[in-house]
Amino acid sequence: MGKILVTGGAGYIGSQICKLLRKHKNEIIIFDNLSTGKKKYTKYGKFIYGDLRNKKDIYKTFKKNKISSVIHLAASCLVGESQKKIDEYYENNVVGTINLLDCIIKFKAKNLIFSSTCSVYGNKNKRIKEDEILKPINVYGETKKICEEMIQTYAVKYKFNYIILRYFNAAGADLDISLGEDRKNETHLIPLIFRSIKNKKPVKIYGRNCNTIDKTCVRDFIHVLDIAEAHIKSLSYLKLKKKSNIFNLGTGKGLSVLNILKMTSKVINKKIEYKYFDKRKGDPDYLVANARKIEKVLNFKNKYSKPKIIIESAWDWFNSIN
Ligand SMILES: NC(=O)c1ccc[n+]([C@@H]2O[C@H](COP(=O)([O-])OP(=O)(O)OC[C@H]3O[C@@H](n4cnc5c(N)ncnc54)[C@H](O)[C@@H]3O)[C@@H](O)[C@H]2O)c1
């Protein structure tokens, strides 16, 4: 059996996937340029320092290792940043994926799992199914849509199978406090709430005129442990069924920014101050999954994606690294 290559395996979600893959006795190669990931989170596989934008780095990795499956997470993934650094986002996400696909073809890897995002959908204001028309409203979502399209075309022509997983909002940390979100430039709501508490500053809420119940943005939060488990199920599906597919990875339940603030305050028993700011460009009002397809086809059920578990685990993790 070949090895599993995890690009972006030093990052928040990738490290969690590697930990679970290792638990299932897989042999893992972690390929990462440590732009946002950290070496200390790569202990679950063999770490190779490399950059996907550099063809030689990824080529050498494939040449030295018999890779049968690839989990491709490496990307630049901040919505706000993508609106400013357009060229960098296209280069890192699209060129990086082309270089990876070249190696998948050349070295005949059989399976690819691609980390896509709900940002490919744009603003839909209803629970979104996988067959919705993709209309991203930010550059990040645009680059992921292009990658999805390339993967689908390449897979037919060059005969490999793929699963595209469109994650909604990843949140929470490992329950044993070994892994979690640890970025210098944090933009995700829950760790930002914790930082505000620590720094005794109000939480910034972007937008108070959204087309939602309480006028703040609504998102679908899925625990990172459930995301990791979905990759194990996806790999089994690829190996057994030898078919390609696309799944949302969410809960089907939307929570507004104000909901999250109230819940966090309750769970960690702290008062949280907040202040409104203008809505950020490229931020949809409402992003919630219809999550039934993955339940039905992969027999996948979220286990940890309850607000209390998400907030508690993220809080424990935050306190362990701060
Ligand atoms: N976090 C979320 O809520 C979320 C939601 C939807 C989709 N996703 C997708 O999941 C994936 C992982 O996200 P994350 O939150 O763990 O982010 P992250 O920034 O923690 O992880 C990304 C990893 O990729 C590495 N990387 C980036 N560019 C690279 C390159 N050119 N070559 C090699 N390595 C490179 C980084 O160093 C980092 O370790 C991304 O593809 C992202 O688009 C994340």
The ligand as a MOL file (V3000), in Angstrom:
LIG
                    3D

  0  0  0     0  0            999 V3000
M  V30 BEGIN CTAB
M  V30 COUNTS 44 48 0 0 0
M  V30 BEGIN ATOM
M  V30 1 N -10.2730 26.8570 8.6450 0
M  V30 2 C -11.4380 26.8610 8.0280 0
M  V30 3 O -12.4740 27.2510 8.6060 0
M  V30 4 C -11.5540 26.3830 6.6010 0
M  V30 5 C -12.8050 26.4260 5.9840 0
M  V30 6 C -12.9190 25.9940 4.6640 0
M  V30 7 C -11.8270 25.4810 3.9910 0
M  V30 8 N -10.6230 25.4510 4.6110 0 CHG=1
M  V30 9 C -9.4750 24.9350 3.8490 0
M  V30 10 O -8.7770 23.9910 4.6430 0
M  V30 11 C -7.3880 24.0400 4.3520 0
M  V30 12 C -6.5940 24.1750 5.6430 0
M  V30 13 O -7.0200 25.3190 6.3480 0
M  V30 14 P -6.4660 25.6810 7.7970 0
M  V30 15 O -7.5260 26.4490 8.4820 0
M  V30 16 O -5.8870 24.4710 8.4260 0 CHG=-1
M  V30 17 O -5.3190 26.7170 7.4050 0
M  V30 18 P -3.7950 26.7660 7.8440 0
M  V30 19 O -3.2930 28.1030 7.3590 0
M  V30 20 O -3.6510 26.4620 9.2940 0
M  V30 21 O -3.1380 25.5920 7.0010 0
M  V30 22 C -2.6450 25.7430 5.6850 0
M  V30 23 C -1.3120 25.0260 5.6220 0
M  V30 24 O -0.8190 25.0610 4.2880 0
M  V30 25 C 0.5490 25.4320 4.3040 0
M  V30 26 N 0.8290 26.0510 2.9930 0
M  V30 27 C 0.2710 27.1710 2.4580 0
M  V30 28 N 0.7740 27.4130 1.2420 0
M  V30 29 C 1.6540 26.4170 0.9700 0
M  V30 30 C 2.4980 26.1110 -0.1310 0
M  V30 31 N 2.5550 26.8900 -1.2160 0
M  V30 32 N 3.2880 25.0050 -0.0690 0
M  V30 33 C 3.2570 24.2060 1.0240 0
M  V30 34 N 2.4880 24.4530 2.0880 0
M  V30 35 C 1.7010 25.5420 2.0780 0
M  V30 36 C 0.6770 26.3800 5.4920 0
M  V30 37 O 1.9780 26.5220 5.9930 0
M  V30 38 C -0.2490 25.6980 6.4970 0
M  V30 39 O 0.4280 24.7180 7.2610 0
M  V30 40 C -7.1890 25.1980 3.3710 0
M  V30 41 O -7.1120 24.6750 2.0640 0
M  V30 42 C -8.4610 26.0080 3.5190 0
M  V30 43 O -8.7810 26.6840 2.3310 0
M  V30 44 C -10.4480 25.8960 5.8960 0
M  V30 END ATOM
M  V30 BEGIN BOND
M  V30 1 1 1 2
M  V30 2 2 2 3
M  V30 3 1 2 4
M  V30 4 1 4 5
M  V30 5 2 4 44
M  V30 6 2 5 6
M  V30 7 1 6 7
M  V30 8 2 7 8
M  V30 9 1 8 9
M  V30 10 1 8 44
M  V30 11 1 9 10
M  V30 12 1 9 42
M  V30 13 1 10 11
M  V30 14 1 11 12
M  V30 15 1 11 40
M  V30 16 1 12 13
M  V30 17 1 13 14
M  V30 18 2 14 15
M  V30 19 1 14 16
M  V30 20 1 14 17
M  V30 21 1 17 18
M  V30 22 2 18 19
M  V30 23 1 18 20
M  V30 24 1 18 21
M  V30 25 1 21 22
M  V30 26 1 22 23
M  V30 27 1 23 24
M  V30 28 1 23 38
M  V30 29 1 24 25
M  V30 30 1 25 26
M  V30 31 1 25 36
M  V30 32 1 26 27
M  V30 33 1 26 35
M  V30 34 2 27 28
M  V30 35 1 28 29
M  V30 36 1 29 30
M  V30 37 2 29 35
M  V30 38 1 30 31
M  V30 39 2 30 32
M  V30 40 1 32 33
M  V30 41 2 33 34
M  V30 42 1 34 35
M  V30 43 1 36 37
M  V30 44 1 36 38
M  V30 45 1 38 39
M  V30 46 1 40 41
M  V30 47 1 40 42
M  V30 48 1 42 43
M  V30 END BOND
M  V30 END CTAB
M  END
